[in-house]
């Protein structure tokens, strides 16, 4: 316990130190929100990967998916790596950098306004970001607090307060500057952590072949290409977590800030490798929970004989990793989560300050005022997320799926078609955004699973945009020959 306390104290000190360094380098809104738009490939690769994977993956998602789907959960890891990372960087990376520079915009709602000439779409997008990213942040705080509760035996509420304080501290001080500097360290910790986890899992299970045989003995479908729940739930999980990143504002922000085309190419390869390693180990570990956990040996992971999905991975880590290395697992999840939280806080704060305040209340707000308001809004957003996490209104997986599904359904159609098809107009963009989000929320309201609701909502969003654009007047920047 003493070693853990000392390591976490040093970790916290490093976070605050980097926050102060970032403060000294932050002189404008662009510095605070985008790092001045000159962030290199390695920093961007690490900050993208660490923003993608968080405590939501390691604590909630991997445990529930692994327990239910077995090895077929690895399809999610492959989809995340080759669609959510590689394809996103390859298809969108430099295109986003170029267009946002040409338009002179800093946020996705601003891009929508400039691309479509629609104030309504900008306001709608800003509202969606704030409303649906608060629960996502709350889910990350929940995962971190569960981990601290099990490792330090401190109350859930105190764990929330502590994590909220340090997240707000380093982000309010230095913004994106601090985030990119510390994300490199976070990423390295994650690489070492998942490697150690994989080695001890295979050692404890007496080899991959033996683990596979034992898992098949429990249920042959746990080692089959498609796990027990079936192909449709698996497809929805792959689609939700791999395609939603094409429209997730906290991930797209990384391309606004990257330096140049060469940086995109280098970052694409590095980020994909990180995703394969981190996602692959996480979902593999989740699949092994059935081998190492049971109501008799690990009662903390079960209630009335049924698994408590948010407790599976913490119990697995406690049982597989030696006590001497448990602090590394703590740092693994902590590192993954801090970056995700920072990205969510920055994006949500910008929706209030840059998109709403500077867009509608005071259009000529001075740069220094915007930067100050971003710091204040970041602290407020952290506080709201902590309060929501305190009430634990659902499981981590459900909260994440709803947040990703809602944002993806609202943004995927207008963002993707707006980048690649000049004929897309504001009518198609608005219709696809509203229809996609409404579909997702209605399906959730009638008790369809959040991954399924999000998947269908995103498909609707992608379908509606071109159809409505074709049956309504073309935007003025499209040449007459292209309007037919």
C-alpha positions, 0 to 999 in steps of 0.5 A: 500500500505504501508503494502504491501511495508513493507512486500515485503521489509522484504521478500526481506531482508530475501531472501538476508540474506539466500543467504549470509548464503548459500554463507558461506556454499557453498564450492564446485560445489556439494554444489552449485548445489546439496547442497552436496547431503545430503538434507533431506526429508522435504526440498526436498519435499518443494523444489520439490512442489514449483519448480513444481508450480509457477506463471505460474500456479496461474497467467496464467494456472489456469485462462485459464484452469478454464475459459475454462474447469470449474471443469474438470480442477481439473483432471489436479490437480489430475494428477499432484499430483498422477502422476507428484508427487507421481508416480515420487517419488515412481518409480524414486526417489531412483533409480535416487539417486542410479544410479547418485551416482554410475555414479558420475554425477551431471546433466541429460546430464551427466547421458545420456553420462555415461548411453549410452556412447554418447557424442552427446546425452549429447551435444544435451540434454544440448542444449535443456535444455538451449534453452527451459528453458529460455522461461519457466523462462521468462513465470514465470517472466511474471506472477510475473510482472503482479502481481506486476504491479496490486498490486503496480501499477509500470511499467511492465518493472520495475517489471521485473528488480526488480524480476530479481535482487532478483532471481539472488542475492540469487541464485548467492550467495548460489545456491542450499543451499540457495534454499532449505533453503528458499523453506521451508518458501516458501512452508509454505507461499503457504500452508497458502495462498491457504487455505485462498484463498479457504476459501474466495472463498467459502465464497464469492460464498455463499457455494460450492453448490451455486457456482456449481449451478451458474456455471452450469447455465452458461454452464452445461459442466462447472460442468461436468466430461469433460469441453466444449473443450472436452476430447482430449484437457483435456487429453493433458493438464493432460498428458503434466503437469503430465507425463512431470515431469518424464523427467524434469531436474529441478525436477529430480535434487531434487533426485540427492541431496536427502539424502537417501531412507528413505528421499525419502519415507517421501518426497513422502508423504509430496510432494503429500499432498502439490501438492493436496492442491496447485494444487487443490485450484489453478484449483478450483479458476480458475473455479470460474473466470466465477462467479466473473469476467465480462466485466462490473464489472472487465474490466481489465480482458477483451478486446473486451468482451473476457477474457485476460487469463493472467489477470483473476487470478490477477483480481480474487484475487483482487476481492475475497480477502480482501485488508488486506490479499492481501499481502498474495496472493502476497507472495503466487505467489511470493513464488511459483515462486522464487523457480521455477526460482531458479531451472530453473536457476541452471539447465540451468546454469549447461548445459553450465558450467558442460555439455558443458564447463567442458565436451568439452572445459576444461575437467579438470576444477578445482572445484572452477572455475566451482563454479564461472562459475555457479554463472556467468552463473546463472546471465546471464541466469536470464538476458536472461529470463528477456529480453525475458519476456520483449517482451511478445511474447505469453501468459504464458500458450502457453510458458509453454506448449511449454517449457514443451512439448519440454523438455518432448519430448526430454528427456522422452524416453531416460531417462525412458527407460535408468533407467528401461531397460538395453537393451536400447542403444544409437541409441534408445536414440538418435532416441527417443530424436530427433524424439520426439522433432521434432514431438513436434516442427513440430506440433507447427509449423502447429498450433496444440496447444502446449499441444497437440504437447507436448503430441504427442511428448512425446508419440513418444519419449517413443515409438521410444526408445525401437523399435530402441533399439531392431533393433540395436546392444545391448549395451556392458553391456547387457548379451548375454541372454538379447540381443535377 
